[in-house]
Amino acid sequence: MAKIIYLDNAATSKVFPEVLDSYQRITTEYFANPSSIHALGQKSARLLETSRAQILRTLKLDNHEVIFTSGATEANNLAIKGYCFANKTRGNHIITNAGEHPSVLNSILEMEQFGFEVTVLPLNDKGVVEVKDVVHALNKRTILVSLMAVNNETGAINPLEEIGEILKTYPKIVLHADMAQAIGKVPIPLDNIDLFTFAGHKIHGLQGSGALIKKKNILLRAINAGGGQEYNLRSGTNTLALSASLAKALRLIVEQQKDNYQHIAKLRDRLLKYLNEHPDKYKLNSYFQANPYIVNFSLLNRKASVVVEALSNRNIMVSSLSACHSKKEKHSAVIYAMCQNMQLAANTIRISFSYENTLEEVDTLIANLEDILKEIKQ
């Protein structure tokens, strides 16, 4: 079988071998329920707390709590709904932006049913939220600002550090960030972020693992009922092997972050150079200031779905729309928010790298793009 070139790492990433080994060992050695009071249960409970502490140590946080979840989608729901329900007497206004992941945007829009007002900020032409727009949207009823750190379609990096500094002067407003495409990839200061989320499968961990990390003073309310696990916020028996493997994947990706970033930037630069040399074929939606792990562009004269399928037939795996969206979606809401052009938004291709990708693979992608565009009739 021909070698597969996998360039869809923003959708999900290949598991670190060490993480898979840990998962298999833990499922055998630590099979007891961490909530059980017998010796085996307490052995599992100790590993669970060790994993929690390891995550905080890896991220250099000391005034935070880790709530293990099934992924970033569940964690975002808990962060947004849990905070709003617990703090609705303080205000009822939420600020977010048009480029958010569906688990954030839809969770926030759902809060309108409970009397909350929502402001959805626009994106600029670089796919970033303007600080001035956030400031302008603030009012005396605002209690939550939710902005992703790195956009999952374009790699655009929002100015969270600057926004967080501003929000420090508003004691009742907290900042939530979806960090799924940022953790272990780009340096984002965490000091001014009150709640953030990430998923294991984006950092070479296992699907089904994730976490919400919050400052200890942030009050949340559980959004599901049960036995009160995870600080009474996320009931249900903890899947210990997933939680421990998440801690390991995070440690490994953070340890490799600097070297990986430099390597990925070279891949990104090679691809951007090619795309910029052909403005008659491609409209670039990602920029040099963005997260280098993601490159997004629109085809000017071809259908993205046809090109993605043709690349797949050549064992090159890329994506058009984000895998986080329904297959019924026909265009990228993020790209449309940036350019207000439906044709460009309907024909986007996303290339997303991992540490395993090579310059040779980028060159192979470029060569195949050239061939396919020649073969496909306009």
C-alpha positions in Angstrom: 0.0 0.0 0.0 1.3 3.5 -0.9 2.3 5.7 1.9 -0.4 7.9 3.3 0.3 11.6 3.9 -1.9 12.7 6.7 -2.4 16.5 6.8 -5.7 16.7 8.8 -4.2 16.9 12.3 -6.5 19.7 13.4 -9.3 17.2 13.1 -7.5 14.5 15.1 -3.9 13.5 15.6 -2.1 10.1 15.7 -1.6 8.9 19.3 1.9 9.0 20.8 3.1 5.4 21.2 4.0 6.2 24.8 0.5 7.4 25.5 -1.1 4.2 24.0 1.3 2.1 26.1 0.3 3.9 29.3 -3.4 3.5 28.5 -3.1 -0.2 28.0 -1.0 -0.7 31.2 -3.4 1.4 33.3 -6.5 -0.4 32.1 -4.9 -3.6 33.4 -3.3 -2.4 36.6 -5.7 0.4 37.7 -9.1 -1.1 36.7 -10.8 -0.3 40.0 -13.3 2.6 40.4 -11.5 5.6 41.9 -14.5 6.3 44.0 -14.3 2.9 45.8 -13.0 2.9 49.3 -11.1 -0.4 49.1 -7.4 -0.6 48.5 -7.6 -1.0 44.7 -10.1 1.8 44.4 -7.8 4.1 46.5 -4.8 3.1 44.3 -6.8 4.3 41.3 -7.8 7.5 43.1 -4.2 8.3 43.8 -3.3 7.9 40.2 -6.3 10.1 39.2 -5.1 12.9 41.5 -1.5 12.5 40.4 -2.7 12.9 36.8 -4.6 16.1 37.8 -1.5 17.5 39.5 0.7 16.6 36.5 -1.5 18.6 34.2 -1.2 21.7 36.4 2.5 21.2 36.8 3.0 20.9 33.1 1.1 24.1 32.5 2.8 25.8 35.4 -0.5 26.6 37.2 -0.9 26.5 40.9 -4.3 28.2 41.6 -6.4 26.0 39.4 -8.6 22.9 39.3 -8.7 20.3 36.5 -12.1 18.7 35.7 -11.7 15.7 33.4 -14.2 15.4 30.6 -14.8 13.4 27.4 -13.3 16.1 25.2 -13.3 19.9 24.5 -17.0 19.9 23.4 -18.2 18.6 26.8 -15.7 20.9 28.6 -16.9 24.0 26.7 -20.5 23.2 27.5 -19.7 22.8 31.2 -17.6 26.0 31.2 -20.2 28.2 29.5 -23.4 26.8 30.9 -22.0 26.0 34.2 -20.7 29.5 34.7 -23.8 31.3 33.4 -26.2 29.2 35.5 -24.1 29.7 38.6 -23.7 33.4 38.2 -26.9 34.6 36.5 -27.7 36.9 39.5 -24.5 38.9 38.6 -25.5 39.6 35.0 -26.9 38.1 31.8 -24.7 39.3 28.9 -22.2 37.1 27.1 -19.7 38.1 24.4 -18.3 35.7 21.8 -17.3 35.9 18.1 -18.4 34.5 14.8 -15.4 32.2 14.4 -16.0 30.1 17.5 -16.1 26.3 17.5 -19.8 25.1 17.4 -19.5 23.7 21.0 -18.9 27.3 22.1 -21.1 29.3 19.8 -24.1 26.9 20.1 -23.7 26.6 23.9 -23.8 30.4 24.2 -26.7 30.9 21.8 -28.6 28.2 23.8 -28.3 30.5 26.8 -30.6 33.0 25.1 -33.5 30.6 26.0 -32.6 31.3 29.7 -32.8 35.1 29.5 -29.2 35.8 28.5 -28.2 38.3 25.9 -25.5 37.4 23.4 -23.2 39.6 21.4 -21.4 37.9 18.5 -18.5 39.9 17.4 -17.2 40.0 13.8 -13.8 38.8 12.6 -11.4 41.1 10.8 -10.0 40.0 7.4 -7.2 38.1 9.2 -9.8 36.0 11.2 -9.1 37.7 14.5 -11.3 39.5 17.0 -10.5 43.2 17.4 -9.7 44.2 21.0 -11.7 47.5 20.4 -14.8 45.5 19.5 -14.6 43.5 22.7 -14.2 46.7 24.8 -17.1 48.4 22.9 -19.4 45.4 23.6 -18.8 45.3 27.4 -21.7 46.6 29.5 -22.7 46.4 33.2 -24.5 43.1 32.6 -21.6 41.3 31.0 -20.4 38.3 33.0 -18.6 36.1 30.4 -16.3 36.7 27.4 -15.6 33.5 25.4 -12.9 33.7 22.7 -10.9 30.8 21.3 -7.2 31.0 21.5 -6.5 29.6 18.0 -9.1 29.3 15.3 -9.5 25.6 14.3 -10.0 26.5 10.6 -7.5 29.2 9.9 -5.0 29.1 12.8 -5.7 32.8 13.6 -4.5 33.7 17.1 -6.8 35.9 19.1 -5.2 38.6 21.4 -6.2 36.9 24.6 -3.4 38.3 26.7 -4.4 41.9 25.9 -8.1 41.2 26.3 -7.4 39.4 29.6 -5.5 42.5 30.9 -8.5 44.7 30.1 -11.0 42.3 31.7 -9.0 42.4 35.0 -10.5 45.8 35.6 -14.0 44.2 35.4 -14.2 41.9 38.5 -17.4 40.2 37.6 -16.4 39.3 34.0 -14.5 36.1 33.4 -12.6 35.0 30.2 -13.2 31.6 28.8 -11.0 30.2 26.0 -11.2 27.1 23.9 -7.5 26.1 23.7 -7.9 22.9 21.7 -5.7 24.1 18.8 -3.3 26.1 21.1 -2.2 23.8 23.9 1.2 22.4 23.2 1.5 24.2 19.9 1.8 28.0 20.4 2.8 29.9 23.6 -0.4 31.5 25.0 0.0 33.1 28.5 -2.6 31.5 30.8 -2.5 34.0 33.7 -5.5 36.1 32.6 -7.7 33.2 31.4 -10.2 32.1 34.0 -11.5 28.9 32.3 -10.0 27.0 29.4 -10.5 23.7 27.7 -8.6 21.3 25.5 -8.9 17.8 24.1 -6.5 14.8 24.1 -6.9 13.9 20.5 -5.6 17.2 19.3 -2.3 16.7 21.1 -1.6 13.1 20.2 -3.6 11.8 23.1 -6.7 9.6 23.0 -10.1 10.4 21.6 -12.6 10.6 24.5 -10.3 12.6 26.8 -10.3 16.2 27.6 -10.3 18.7 30.4 -11.8 22.0 31.7 -9.2 23.9 33.8 -10.5 26.8 35.9 -9.3 29.1 38.6 -10.3 27.9 42.0 -12.4 31.0 42.7 -14.6 30.5 39.6 -18.0 29.2 40.6 -19.7 26.7 38.3 -22.9 24.7 38.4 -23.1 21.1 37.3 -25.1 20.6 34.1 -25.7 16.9 34.6 -26.9 15.1 37.7 -25.2 12.1 39.3 -22.8 11.0 41.9 -20.8 14.2 42.2 -17.5 13.3 40.8 -15.0 15.9 39.6 -15.6 18.5 42.2 -19.4 17.9 42.0 -19.3 19.3 38.4 -19.0 16.2 36.2 -20.8 13.2 37.5 -20.0 9.7 36.3 -17.3 7.1 36.9 -14.0 8.6 35.8 -12.3 6.8 33.0 -8.9 6.7 34.7 -6.9 5.4 31.8 -8.1 8.3 29.6 -7.4 10.9 32.3 -3.9 9.6 33.0 -3.1 9.3 29.3 -4.3 12.9 28.8 -1.8 14.1 31.4 1.0 12.1 29.6 0.1 13.4 26.2 0.1 17.0 27.5 3.5 16.5 29.1 5.0 15.1 26.0 3.6 17.7 23.6 4.6 20.6 25.9 8.1 19.2 26.2 8.4 19.1 22.4 6.6 22.3 21.8 9.6 24.5 20.9 11.2 22.0 18.6 7.9 21.1 17.0 7.0 24.7 16.4 10.3 25.4 14.5 9.8 22.3 12.4 6.2 23.0 11.6 7.0 26.7 10.7 9.3 25.4 8.0 6.5 23.3 6.5 4.0 26.2 6.7 6.5 28.6 5.1 7.1 26.2 2.2 3.3 25.8 1.6 2.6 29.6 2.0 5.3 30.4 -0.5 3.7 28.2 -3.1 0.2 29.5 -2.4 1.3 33.1 -2.6 3.0 32.5 -5.9 -0.3 31.5 -7.5 -2.9 34.2 -6.7 -4.8 33.2 -9.8 -5.6 29.8 -8.2 -5.7 30.3 -4.4 -6.9 32.9 -1.9 -5.0 32.5 1.3 -7.1 32.6 4.5 -4.1 32.0 6.9 -1.2 34.3 7.6 2.4 34.2 8.8 1.3 35.6 12.2 -1.1 32.6 12.7 -0.5 29.3 14.3 1.8 27.5 11.8 0.1 24.2 12.4 -2.9 25.3 10.2 -3.0 26.6 6.7 -6.3 27.5 5.1 -6.9 28.6 1.5 -9.8 28.9 -0.9 -9.8 27.6 -4.5 -10.7 30.3 -6.9 -11.8 28.2 -9.9 -12.4 24.7 -8.6 -14.6 23.0 -6.1 -12.8 22.1 -2.9 -14.8 18.9 -2.3 -13.6 17.6 -5.7 -10.0 18.5 -5.0 -10.1 17.0 -1.5 -11.5 13.7 -2.9 -8.8 13.7 -5.6 -6.1 14.2 -3.1 -7.6 11.4 -0.9 -7.5 9.1 -3.9 -3.7 9.8 -4.1 -3.3 9.0 -0.4 -3.1 12.6 0.7 -5.5 13.4 3.5 -6.7 17.0 3.9 -10.0 18.6 4.8 -12.4 21.1 3.4 -14.8 22.1 6.1 -13.8 21.5 9.7 -14.6 17.9 10.9 -16.4 19.6 13.9 -19.2 20.6 11.6 -22.0 18.5 10.2 -21.5 16.9 6.8 -24.6 18.9 5.8 -22.6 22.2 6.0 -21.9 23.6 2.6 -19.6 26.5 3.5 -17.2 27.7 6.2 -18.9 30.1 8.5 -15.4 31.3 9.7 -14.2 32.1 6.2 -17.5 33.8 5.3 -17.2 35.9 8.5 -13.7 37.0 7.3 -14.5 37.9 3.7 -18.3 37.9 3.2 -17.8 35.9 0.0 -19.9 32.7 -0.2 -17.9 31.3 -3.1 -14.6 31.5 -1.2 -16.3 30.2 2.0 -17.7 27.2 0.1 -14.3 26.1 -1.4 -11.8 26.1 1.4 -9.1 23.6 2.0 -7.4 23.2 5.4 -3.9 21.7 5.7 -3.0 20.9 9.3 0.4 19.6 10.3 2.0 17.4 13.0 5.5 16.8 14.1 5.6 13.7 11.9 5.1 15.6 8.6 8.1 16.5 6.4 9.1 19.0 3.8 9.0 16.2 1.3 5.4 15.6 2.1 4.6 19.3 1.6 6.4 19.1 -1.8 4.3 16.0 -2.7 1.1 17.9 -1.7 2.1 20.8 -3.9 2.9 18.7 -6.9 -0.4 16.8 -6.6 -2.3 20.0 -6.3 -0.8 21.2 -9.5 -1.6 18.0 -11.3 -5.2 17.8 -10.0 -6.0 21.4 -10.9 -4.8 20.8 -14.4 -6.9 17.6 -14.7 -10.2 19.0 -13.3 -12.2 21.2 -15.6 -13.0 24.6 -14.4 
